[in-house]
Amino acid sequence: MSIQLIEGRFNPNDALDLIAQMVHIKIKYHESKIINNDNEDDIKSREAKIKRLQKELFEFGNQLKNKVDGVKINALIQIEQ
């Protein structure tokens, strides 16, 4: 099963806004799991994921600064059993 979440061409500002909102949702997900968790290894793993997401979002924003014509985004979520 799959869900075509995003498909299209976006100007740099809209692309950054869209991706940033998605990343922030994922960060909030990990933060909520940290709050309800007492497993130190799981907490450290989630904190590392949050830092990675923040770093990748920052790098994505920097790369978009050089784009004048916009970018194409294709986000497909595949669900496997």
C-alpha positions as CSV (number, residue, x, y, z in Angstrom):
1,M,0.0,0.0,0.0
2,S,1.3,3.5,-0.7
3,I,0.2,7.1,-0.3
4,Q,1.4,9.8,-2.7
5,L,1.8,12.6,-0.2
6,I,3.5,15.2,-2.3
7,E,4.1,15.5,-6.0
8,G,4.8,18.7,-7.9
9,R,7.0,21.6,-8.5
10,F,7.3,24.3,-5.9
11,N,9.0,27.7,-5.6
12,P,11.8,27.6,-3.0
13,N,9.9,29.4,-0.3
14,D,6.9,27.0,-0.6
15,A,9.1,24.0,-0.8
16,L,11.0,25.0,2.4
17,D,7.7,25.7,4.2
18,L,6.2,22.4,3.2
19,I,9.2,20.3,4.1
20,A,9.7,22.3,7.3
21,Q,6.2,21.6,8.4
22,M,6.6,17.9,7.7
23,V,9.9,17.7,9.6
24,H,8.4,19.6,12.6
25,I,5.5,17.1,12.7
26,K,8.1,14.2,12.8
27,I,10.1,16.0,15.5
28,K,6.9,16.5,17.6
29,Y,6.2,12.8,17.3
30,H,9.6,11.9,18.7
31,E,9.3,14.5,21.5
32,S,5.9,13.0,22.5
33,K,7.5,9.5,22.6
34,I,10.4,10.9,24.8
35,I,8.0,12.4,27.3
36,N,6.1,9.1,27.8
37,N,9.3,7.0,27.9
38,D,11.7,6.0,30.7
39,N,14.0,3.8,28.5
40,E,17.2,5.8,28.3
41,D,18.5,4.1,25.1
42,D,15.2,4.8,23.3
43,I,15.3,8.4,24.5
44,K,18.9,8.9,23.2
45,S,17.9,7.3,19.9
46,R,15.0,9.7,19.5
47,E,17.1,12.7,20.5
48,A,19.6,11.7,17.8
49,K,16.9,11.4,15.2
50,I,15.6,14.9,16.2
51,K,19.1,16.4,15.8
52,R,19.5,14.6,12.4
53,L,16.2,16.0,11.2
54,Q,17.1,19.5,12.3
55,K,20.4,19.3,10.6
56,E,18.9,17.9,7.3
57,L,16.3,20.7,7.3
58,F,18.9,23.3,7.8
59,E,21.0,21.9,4.9
60,F,17.9,21.6,2.7
61,G,17.1,25.3,3.4
62,N,20.7,26.3,2.5
63,Q,20.5,24.3,-0.8
64,L,17.2,26.0,-1.7
65,K,18.8,29.4,-1.5
66,N,20.6,28.7,-4.8
67,K,17.4,27.6,-6.6
68,V,15.7,30.2,-8.7
69,D,13.3,28.1,-10.8
70,G,12.0,26.0,-7.9
71,V,12.2,22.4,-7.1
72,K,10.3,19.2,-7.8
73,I,9.2,17.3,-4.7
74,N,8.0,13.7,-4.9
75,A,7.1,12.1,-1.5
76,L,5.7,8.6,-1.6
77,I,5.0,6.7,1.6
78,Q,5.2,3.0,1.1
79,I,3.7,0.8,3.8
80,E,4.9,-2.8,3.9
81,Q,3.9,-5.7,6.1
